[in-house]
Amino acid sequence: MQRVLHIVASMDPAGGGVAQAIQTIASGLRVEGLASEVVSVDDPASAFLNSDGGLTIHALGPGRFGWGFSRRLHDWLESEGIRFDIWIVHGLWLHPSYLAVSVAGRSGIPVHVYPHGMLDPWFQSWRRRPFKTLRNFLYWHLLEAATIRKATSLLFTCEGERRLAATTFSRYQPQAEAVVGLGNADVPPVKSTSKDAFAALCPEVAERSYLLFMGRLHPKKGIDLLLEGWAVATRGFPAASVPLLIIAGPGEDSGYGRALRKQAEALLPPGACRFPGMLSGDAKWAALRGAAAFVLFSHQENFGIAVAEALACGTPVLISDKVNIWREIIDRRAGWAASDSVASVAECLKDWLELAPEARNDARVQARATFLEVFEAGQASHRLAGHLLGEDSKRTL
């Protein structure tokens, strides 16, 4: 069995979708006959490392200097990394990615880089993020362009991501590119207690339909657009007919999270919006299954794991056209898309509110079918394994 080492700064699920993506990829590769382990610069004492789902994680941090620097990681890759046949680097802009490609080059080990959307031009905005844009510009020309050039290949989750990646910086010269997808494992079986787990957090859902946002409370996610658009779209509708709006995810205590709460209180009637925090386990799946629709009007979204999870549950989605998989969803009538502006979001939400029950039921059927056809993990894992083995089979094991 070939061995794959996944290299990432952090496996903390609260940090976004990369950690979950690695779990899904590793599970799928196992079915394809490739064994996976992970090395990160997480603090070994981190609580989330105890719920890894059986995946071996070597935590060598904590990383330092805001760059994920770890001398232990360098030494470990030099001494233990050679046990593996293939390396996959997840993410960019941090020491682990630069280090891994450098060490792999000296060791002769094939190393593939999953940018996970981190080459998207949205992140290079002088107006929105002047300091980080300058930092990334300098970092690219000093280190990251060479990282991309030296990697065996770049791996993309969809064609939209691949196209955008080539437009962000000059000197973008990868040796090879492959759109391998990402995919999600299918939903776990329904438990009799699943609905209760979510209802304990939001008792209102027992008697009221709801729209669900689930993700980090971060400006990139466009939650402020959702709140403004929802306020406009529901104007004039009887209060009893308007679904509850649920905004679930980590980040409530951040400045942005507190601002969202104030915005919801100012724009919406009392009790019209709930913030239950981060959902996991039975509560998460119950929330996705029970939602009338899943909403994500993000300004930038490379793949949108939660979108695929909603589709797996047979829940249609209302998303922005900045979610890179929007075309696949719209073409199969599994959801609706808007641009990332208040007017467009409001129009999309109002169109959905005015749908006949039959149309909503049809969308639920198409949501599940779209997941199975496009986003089920087995297909993505098969493509990834084929690419890795096709590229790497010449190496003597």
N, C-alpha and C positions, 0 to 999 in steps of 0.2 A: 504493500500500500504506500503510495506517495504521500509525503508529508508537506503540509502547507503552513507557513508561519505568517500570521497576520500581525502587522506592526501598526500601532496607533498610539496617540498621545493619551487617550483616556477611554475607558469602558463605562464611564458613568452614564446611565440612561437619562439622567436629568440634563445632560449636555446636548441633547438632540438625537437625531436618528442614526448617526454613524454606529454607535454601540449596538443598537438593535439590528442594523444592517449586517454587521459582522456576525452576530448570532445566527441570523437567517442564512447568510452565505455559508458559514461553517456547517450548519445542519444540512444544507443542500449538497455541499461537496462531499459530506460523509456518505450520502446515498450514492454519489457517483464514484465512490471508492477512494477518496482523498481525505486523509486525517488532518485536522486543524488544531493549532494551538495559537494563543495570542500572547504578545508581549506588549506592555504598556508602561508608562511612567506614572501610573496611579500610585498613591500612597498605599502600601500593603495593608494598612489598617482600615481601609475604606469599607464601609458596611456593604455596599452594593456588590463587592467581590464575592460575597457569600451566597449570592443568588444568581450564579452564572449559568444555570441550566446544564451543567455537566461539561462545559467547555473549559479547558485548562487555560488559566490566565496567569502569566508571570508578571506581577506588578513590581516594578523596579524603581519607583519614585520615592518621594514626590519629585516631580520635575521642578526645575528652578528657573528664575529670571524671566518668568512669563513666556518662556520659549520652549518649555518642556525639556530643558537640558538635564541629562542624566549621564554621568560617567559610568554608572553601573550598566546602563543600556548598551553603551559602546563595548564594554568588556564582555557582556553577555552575548551580544551578537557575534563577536569575534570567537568566543569559545563554544557557545551552545547553538548559535544560528546555523552552523554547518551541519547540524543533524537533519536539517530540512532541505527538501528538494526545490521548493518554490517559495519565494517571499511575496506577500502582497502588502503594500503600504496603503493605509487608509488616511486620506486627508493630506493637506499641504500646509505650508507656512510655519511649521514648527520643526524643532530639532530632530525628532524621531524620523521624519520623512527624509530630510537631508542626510542624516547619518546612515539610514538603512540603505539608500541607493549607493552611497559612497562605499560602505563596507561590502555590499553585495558585488560591486564592481571589482573589488580586489579579490573576492573569494570565488568569482565565477558563477555565482548563483543567480538564476533568472529572478528579476525583481519587477513586479508590475505595480502600477500606481493607480489607485481609485481616487480621483479628486473629490468625489461626492459633492459636486457642484461648486467647489471652491475656486474654480477658474471662471465663474460666471461674471460677466462685466458689471452686474448690479453692484458687486462689492467694490468696484473701482469708481466711486463717485466723489469727485472733488468737492461738490456742494454738500453732499449728505455725510460723508465720512472723510474729511480732509486729512486728518492725521493718519488714519489707517490706509488711506489711498496712497499717501506719500510713502509710508512704511512699506506697503506691498510693492510699490513701484521700484523702490531701491532694493528691496529684498529679492525681487524677481531678477533684476539685472546682476546682482551680486551672487546669488545662490540658486534660486528656484528654476531659472531657465535651464541651468545645467542639470538639475535634478530631473526635469522633464526629458531633456535630451538623452540622458544616460540610462533612463529606465528602459526595460525590455519592451514594455508597451504601456499605454494609458487605457484604462478600463472605464467605460461610460455606462450609465444606467439607462439612457435613452438617446435617440438621435438628436433631440433638441439640445441636450447638454453638450454633446460632441460639437455641434455647430457653434454654439456660443463660446465654448472654450477657446476656439481658434481666433476669436475676435478681440480678446481682451488685451493681450500684450504682443509686442514685437518679439522676434527671436523665439517664437513658438515652433519647435522643431522636434516633435516626438518621433521615435524610431518606428512606432506602429500604434494604431488605434484600434479599439474593438468595442462595439456596442454590445455588451453582454446582458444588459438588463439588470434588474435587482430582484424583484419578486418578493412575495410574502408567503409564509406558511399559511395553510388554510386555518380557519377559525377552530378553536377547540370545541369539543362537544358541549352542548348546553347542559348546565347543571340546574337542578331545581332551586338552588340557592343563589344563582347568578343575578337574577333580577332584584332579589332582596339586597344584595351587596351594593348595588347602585342606588336603589330606593332609600337605603339608610342615609346616603349622602344628600339625596335630592328627593324628599318625600313627595314633592309635587308631581313627579313623573308618573305616579300611579294613576292620576286622573287627568293628565294634560299631555298633549303631544309636545315635542321639543325639537329644536335645531341644535346640533352639537358642533362646537369647535373643540378640538383636542390637540394640544401641542404647547410648546413653550410660549409664555407670554412675553413676546419680543416684538419690537417695532417692525421687523421684517415680515411678520405674519399678517399684517394688515388688519388687526383686530379692531383698531379704531375705525377703519373703513366699514367693517362689519356693523359696528354699533351705530354709526351715523346712517349707513344704508338701511339698516333694520328700522330705525326710527322713521325714516322717510317712507319706506315701503309699507309699513303697518298703519300709517296714518289713514284714518277713515274706516279701517276694519273694526268690527265689533271686538271688544277686548276678549270676549269668551272664545272667539275663533282664532285668536293669534297664538301660535305655539310659544312655549317658553324658550328663551335663548340661554343655552348653557355654555359657558366658557371654562373649559377644564384644562389645567396644565400647571407646571411649576413656574414660579416667578411672580406670585402674588405680592410678595414683600419687596419687590424691586420698585424703583421709581416709576417705571412704565406700568407695572401691575397696579400700583396705587392710583395712577392717573386713569387707567381703564375703569376702575371701580367708580371713581368720581364721574367719569364720562357717562357710564351706564346710568348712574343715579340722576344725572342731569337730563338725559335724553329720553329715558324710558320710564313707564309707570312703575310704581313700587311693586317689587316681586316679579317683574318681567324678565329679569336676568339673574342667573346664579353663577357663582364662582366656587365650584366644589374642590378646587385644588387638583393635583396630579392624580389621575386614575390609573390603576394597575389591576392585574389579575381579573377576577370575576366581575368587579365593578366596571372595569374598562370595556370588557366584551359585552356586558349587559347594556352599557350606555350606547355602544355602537349599534348593537342589534335593534335597540328600541327607538333610535332616533328616526324622525321623519325624513331628515336629510343631514348630511355632514357638510360643514361649511369651512372653506379655507381660501380667503381672498388675499393670498400672500403676494408680496412684491417680488419675491424670488423663491422658488422652490425647485430644487433639483429633481426630486422624484416624488416625495410626499408619501412616506410609508403609511401614515394614518389614513390617507386617501385610499390606498390599496386595501387596508384593513376594513375600511367602511364598505368598499365594494364587495369584499369577501363575505361580509355580513348581509349582503343584499340591500345595503343602504345607499341610495343615490347621493351624488355629491354636487355641491354648488361651489365652484372654484374660480380662481382668476386664470387668465391666459398666461400668467407668469409661472404657473405650475407646469413644469416641462412635459408632463404626460397628459395635458388637457386634450390634445387632439385625439389620442386614442380613445378617450372617454366620450367625447362629444360625438365622434364618428359612430360610436356604438349605442348612442342614445341612453347612456348610463348616468348622465348628469347635464349640468348647464355651466356655461363659462361667461365671465365678465372681464373687462379690463380692470386694472387696479385703481379705480377712481370711485368716489362716492356716488356719482350719478349712475355709473354703469352697474355698480354693486346693488344700488337701490332698485334699478330696473330689473335686474336678474332675480332679486328676492321677491319683488312684486309679481313678476311673471310666474314664479313658483307658487306663491300664495293663491293665485287665481286658477291654478290647474284643477281640472276635474279629478275626482278620486281614481278614476280608471287610468288616467295618464300617470299619476303617481305610482300606482301599482305596476304599470308597465315598466316604469323606470327601475323599480326594485328588481324585477325579473332581469332586466338588462344589466343591472349592476352586478349581480351574481355571475351572469354569463360572461361579462367583460373580465371579471377577475379570473375566472377559470381559463379563458382564452388567452389573456395577455399577461396577467400579473401573478399567476400562481408560481411559487418558488421553484418547483421542479423544472420548469422550462428554462428559467434564468440560470439555474445551477448547471443544467446540461450544456447550455451555451458557454458558460464560464469554464467548466471543466474541459470542454472540447478545445477552447482557446488555450488554456494553460498547458494541456498535454500536447497540443499541436506545436506550440512554441517551444516547449521544454523537453520533449521526448528525446532530443539528441544528447542531452546531458547524461553522462555515465552515472548510474546509480550505485 
